[in-house]
Amino acid sequence: MTGHSEEEDTSLFMKQFEEKRVSFPPDEEMVSAFVECRDELQEADSLTLTDIVLAYIQSCEKHTVQPNPKALDQIKEITCVTDRARCLDLSGERLDYCSCESLEEILKSVQFDFISLRGAELEENGASSLLDMFLYYESATHLDVSSNSGMGFSGWLSLSHLLKQSGCLWRLDACNMPMVDYAAQALSKALLTSRLTVLHLENSSLSGKPLFTLVGALKRNGALQELYLGENSFNGYQDSMQLGDLLKYNGTLKTLDLSNNSISDLGLEEICDGLRFRKTGLRTLTLSNNQITHLGMSHLQNVLPCLKTLETLNLGKNSLENRGIHMLKESLMINRSLLQLGLASTGITCEGAVTLAEILAENLQIQRLDIRHNQVLAGGLMALSLALKINHSLIILDLDQHLKEEKEEFLIDTQKMLLSRISDLCSSNAMGAKDTALRATAPGPPARPPLLSPILLPTQTAD
């Protein structure tokens, strides 16, 4: 908005937002509108793809723009106009105001599961018009508006209305766009009542005030289940304190992705403080590439045994080293919910691999362990292969498949043999898990109880 400061824009946005009211026409107009709407629906049911294409081309002529070849090709592939089509992908297509207006002839006739406007160079009026259409026609269940930094005040206002009022939209991707004040206000207002269950906000400059605004709304949100906040330059303390409050007060989040930030050990302490109040519910926590060291594991080791539903923990690309793995050892042995543990590129050597082998010998629930891009040689591989003779739950052990240099030449051949043995043992565990699942669902007398604890399925938790 030209001619106004950012604070004035935000104030104007809030005034317009709060003044917006729903009004109803007189009864006779409502009846007339209902009849018109019914007639339109009946007419839409009889439309053919040829009719839709022709109407779109005529609309383009009216708005003096060329028909979008990408849109035309996708419309021609639709098999049924009465069901939702799979996708309308306009990513990378330049959509000015007239191009957006011309798309209404498609949107009034076809609904989609996914609409992508990623990098469509949307400007303010075009974005506002198109998003209003999406709301009116319930056009998408999954919408991607990422990489459209020119949406402006009106575009974000329309997006806010869409999120608040849509009855079908369950996922929004709004990545790679700076979250200025009025955008953060618009999104946060919508999230108070939105039905969204998945929200992607990677690389949105959320650090500081925008994150504070967003978390304020999410504390009261009762629908969102997956939140992706990677690459937002979160700092170690202030931003992490907000994230800790989010975990403390929001009771519905199941997935939180904080990858590629700068949370550090200090920030991890704040996040763990929030986790102490959230012993159930959260299933996936991604903290990869966050400048965390072995010192941060002192905070995580205290809270891990208390987390009753956490199934996936990704600590990859952090300098945990062998010391960090050793600090987590007791907690990982005690935890009975974790199914997947990511430790790729964490500075582990054979010593850390031996510690992980000891964990696997005690933790009989974990199904996947990723230790790629670490310096694990024959000694570490030997320990892991021995652990897999005891552990029958691990079905995937991600390891580097290239042979690494050893001090002794014969140990290279040993590496090759151990990698093959580990692969065979994991395959055997996978077959055992499949047989157990089949026996559990087969009719007839109950199957003989296994000697070891049963594998936890993604929807189950430990006792």
ZINOR-V239703 format. One record per backbone hydrogen bond with DSSP energy under -1.0 kcal/mol. CO is the residue of the C=O (numbers start at 1). NH is the residue of the N-H. E is the energy in kcal/mol with one decimal. If there is no record, write none. Layout:
# ZINOR-V239703
co=CO nh=NH e=E
co=CO nh=NH e=E
This chain:
# ZINOR-V239703
co=5 nh=9 e=-2.4
co=6 nh=10 e=-2.2
co=7 nh=11 e=-2.3
co=8 nh=12 e=-2.8
co=9 nh=13 e=-2.6
co=10 nh=14 e=-2.4
co=11 nh=15 e=-2.2
co=12 nh=16 e=-2.5
co=13 nh=17 e=-2.7
co=14 nh=18 e=-2.7
co=15 nh=19 e=-1.9
co=26 nh=30 e=-2.1
co=27 nh=31 e=-2.5
co=28 nh=32 e=-2.1
co=29 nh=33 e=-2.8
co=30 nh=34 e=-2.2
co=31 nh=35 e=-2.3
co=32 nh=36 e=-2.4
co=33 nh=37 e=-2.7
co=34 nh=38 e=-2.6
co=35 nh=39 e=-2.5
co=36 nh=40 e=-2.4
co=37 nh=41 e=-2.3
co=38 nh=42 e=-2.4
co=39 nh=43 e=-2.4
co=40 nh=44 e=-2.7
co=41 nh=45 e=-2.1
co=44 nh=47 e=-1.3
co=48 nh=52 e=-2.0
co=49 nh=53 e=-2.7
co=50 nh=54 e=-2.5
co=51 nh=55 e=-2.5
co=52 nh=56 e=-2.2
co=53 nh=57 e=-2.5
co=54 nh=58 e=-2.4
co=55 nh=59 e=-2.0
co=56 nh=60 e=-2.3
co=57 nh=61 e=-2.0
co=58 nh=62 e=-2.2
co=59 nh=63 e=-2.0
co=60 nh=65 e=-2.5
co=61 nh=64 e=-1.0
co=68 nh=72 e=-2.4
co=69 nh=73 e=-2.5
co=70 nh=74 e=-1.7
co=71 nh=75 e=-2.3
co=72 nh=76 e=-2.1
co=75 nh=78 e=-1.3
co=85 nh=113 e=-2.6
co=88 nh=116 e=-2.1
co=90 nh=93 e=-1.8
co=96 nh=100 e=-2.3
co=97 nh=101 e=-2.4
co=98 nh=102 e=-2.2
co=101 nh=104 e=-1.5
co=103 nh=106 e=-1.3
co=103 nh=107 e=-2.2
co=104 nh=108 e=-2.5
co=106 nh=109 e=-1.2
co=106 nh=110 e=-2.1
co=111 nh=85 e=-3.1
co=113 nh=142 e=-1.3
co=114 nh=88 e=-2.4
co=115 nh=144 e=-2.3
co=116 nh=90 e=-2.6
co=117 nh=120 e=-1.7
co=118 nh=92 e=-2.5
co=120 nh=95 e=-2.7
co=123 nh=127 e=-2.9
co=124 nh=128 e=-2.3
co=125 nh=129 e=-2.5
co=126 nh=130 e=-2.5
co=127 nh=131 e=-2.5
co=128 nh=132 e=-1.9
co=129 nh=133 e=-1.7
co=130 nh=134 e=-2.1
co=131 nh=135 e=-1.8
co=132 nh=136 e=-2.4
co=133 nh=137 e=-2.9
co=134 nh=139 e=-1.7
co=139 nh=112 e=-3.3
co=141 nh=170 e=-2.8
co=141 nh=171 e=-1.6
co=142 nh=115 e=-2.4
co=143 nh=173 e=-2.4
co=144 nh=117 e=-3.4
co=146 nh=119 e=-2.4
co=148 nh=151 e=-1.3
co=151 nh=155 e=-1.2
co=152 nh=156 e=-2.2
co=153 nh=157 e=-2.0
co=154 nh=158 e=-2.3
co=155 nh=159 e=-2.2
co=156 nh=160 e=-2.3
co=157 nh=161 e=-2.0
co=158 nh=162 e=-2.3
co=159 nh=163 e=-2.4
co=160 nh=164 e=-2.1
co=161 nh=165 e=-2.3
co=162 nh=166 e=-2.3
co=170 nh=197 e=-2.7
co=170 nh=198 e=-2.0
co=171 nh=143 e=-2.2
co=172 nh=200 e=-2.5
co=173 nh=145 e=-2.7
co=175 nh=147 e=-2.7
co=178 nh=180 e=-1.6
co=180 nh=184 e=-2.6
co=181 nh=185 e=-2.5
co=182 nh=186 e=-2.2
co=183 nh=187 e=-2.6
co=184 nh=188 e=-2.4
co=185 nh=189 e=-2.4
co=186 nh=190 e=-1.9
co=187 nh=191 e=-2.1
co=190 nh=193 e=-1.5
co=190 nh=194 e=-1.6
co=197 nh=225 e=-2.2
co=197 nh=226 e=-2.3
co=198 nh=172 e=-1.9
co=199 nh=228 e=-2.4
co=200 nh=174 e=-2.8
co=202 nh=176 e=-2.2
co=204 nh=179 e=-2.2
co=206 nh=211 e=-1.4
co=208 nh=212 e=-2.0
co=209 nh=213 e=-2.5
co=210 nh=214 e=-2.4
co=211 nh=215 e=-3.0
co=212 nh=216 e=-1.8
co=213 nh=217 e=-1.2
co=214 nh=218 e=-2.4
co=215 nh=219 e=-1.9
co=217 nh=220 e=-1.4
co=225 nh=254 e=-3.0
co=225 nh=255 e=-2.2
co=226 nh=199 e=-2.2
co=227 nh=257 e=-2.4
co=228 nh=201 e=-2.8
co=230 nh=203 e=-2.2
co=234 nh=262 e=-1.4
co=237 nh=241 e=-2.4
co=238 nh=242 e=-1.5
co=239 nh=243 e=-2.1
co=240 nh=244 e=-2.5
co=241 nh=245 e=-1.9
co=242 nh=246 e=-2.2
co=243 nh=247 e=-2.1
co=244 nh=248 e=-1.8
co=245 nh=249 e=-2.5
co=246 nh=250 e=-2.4
co=254 nh=283 e=-2.8
co=254 nh=284 e=-2.5
co=255 nh=227 e=-2.2
co=256 nh=286 e=-2.2
co=257 nh=229 e=-3.1
co=259 nh=231 e=-1.9
co=263 nh=267 e=-1.4
co=264 nh=268 e=-2.1
co=265 nh=269 e=-1.5
co=266 nh=270 e=-1.1
co=267 nh=271 e=-2.1
co=268 nh=272 e=-2.6
co=269 nh=273 e=-1.8
co=270 nh=274 e=-1.6
co=271 nh=275 e=-2.0
co=272 nh=276 e=-1.4
co=274 nh=277 e=-1.1
co=275 nh=278 e=-1.3
co=279 nh=308 e=-3.1
co=283 nh=311 e=-2.5
co=283 nh=312 e=-2.6
co=284 nh=256 e=-2.3
co=285 nh=314 e=-2.1
co=286 nh=258 e=-2.7
co=288 nh=260 e=-2.3
co=290 nh=264 e=-2.8
co=293 nh=296 e=-1.1
co=295 nh=298 e=-1.3
co=296 nh=299 e=-1.2
co=296 nh=300 e=-1.4
co=297 nh=301 e=-2.7
co=300 nh=304 e=-2.2
co=303 nh=306 e=-1.2
co=304 nh=307 e=-1.1
co=311 nh=339 e=-2.5
co=311 nh=340 e=-2.9
co=312 nh=285 e=-2.4
co=313 nh=342 e=-2.7
co=314 nh=287 e=-2.9
co=316 nh=289 e=-2.3
co=318 nh=320 e=-2.3
co=320 nh=324 e=-1.9
co=321 nh=325 e=-1.6
co=322 nh=326 e=-2.4
co=323 nh=327 e=-1.9
co=324 nh=328 e=-1.4
co=328 nh=332 e=-2.7
co=329 nh=333 e=-1.7
co=330 nh=334 e=-1.7
co=331 nh=335 e=-2.7
co=339 nh=367 e=-2.5
co=339 nh=368 e=-2.3
co=340 nh=313 e=-2.3
co=341 nh=370 e=-2.3
co=342 nh=315 e=-2.8
co=344 nh=317 e=-2.9
co=346 nh=321 e=-3.1
co=348 nh=375 e=-1.7
co=349 nh=353 e=-2.0
co=350 nh=354 e=-2.2
co=351 nh=355 e=-1.6
co=352 nh=356 e=-2.2
co=353 nh=357 e=-2.2
co=354 nh=358 e=-1.9
co=355 nh=359 e=-1.8
co=356 nh=360 e=-2.5
co=357 nh=361 e=-1.6
co=359 nh=362 e=-1.1
co=359 nh=363 e=-3.4
co=367 nh=395 e=-2.2
co=367 nh=396 e=-1.9
co=368 nh=341 e=-2.1
co=369 nh=398 e=-2.5
co=370 nh=343 e=-2.8
co=372 nh=345 e=-2.2
co=374 nh=376 e=-1.5
co=377 nh=381 e=-2.3
co=378 nh=382 e=-2.6
co=379 nh=383 e=-1.7
co=380 nh=384 e=-2.1
co=381 nh=385 e=-2.4
co=382 nh=386 e=-2.0
co=383 nh=387 e=-2.0
co=384 nh=388 e=-1.7
co=386 nh=389 e=-1.1
co=387 nh=390 e=-1.5
co=387 nh=391 e=-2.9
co=396 nh=369 e=-2.1
co=398 nh=371 e=-2.4
co=408 nh=411 e=-1.0
co=409 nh=412 e=-1.5
co=410 nh=414 e=-1.5
co=411 nh=415 e=-2.2
co=412 nh=416 e=-1.8
co=413 nh=417 e=-2.2
co=414 nh=418 e=-2.6
co=415 nh=419 e=-2.7
co=416 nh=420 e=-1.7
co=417 nh=421 e=-2.1
co=418 nh=422 e=-2.9
co=419 nh=423 e=-2.0
co=420 nh=424 e=-2.1
co=421 nh=425 e=-2.5
co=422 nh=426 e=-2.3
co=423 nh=427 e=-2.1
co=424 nh=428 e=-2.3
co=425 nh=429 e=-2.1
co=426 nh=430 e=-2.4
co=427 nh=431 e=-2.3
co=428 nh=432 e=-2.3
co=429 nh=433 e=-2.4
co=430 nh=434 e=-2.1
co=431 nh=435 e=-2.5
co=432 nh=436 e=-2.4
co=433 nh=437 e=-2.2
co=434 nh=438 e=-2.2
co=435 nh=439 e=-2.5
co=436 nh=440 e=-1.9
co=437 nh=441 e=-1.2
co=438 nh=442 e=-1.2
co=457 nh=460 e=-2.2
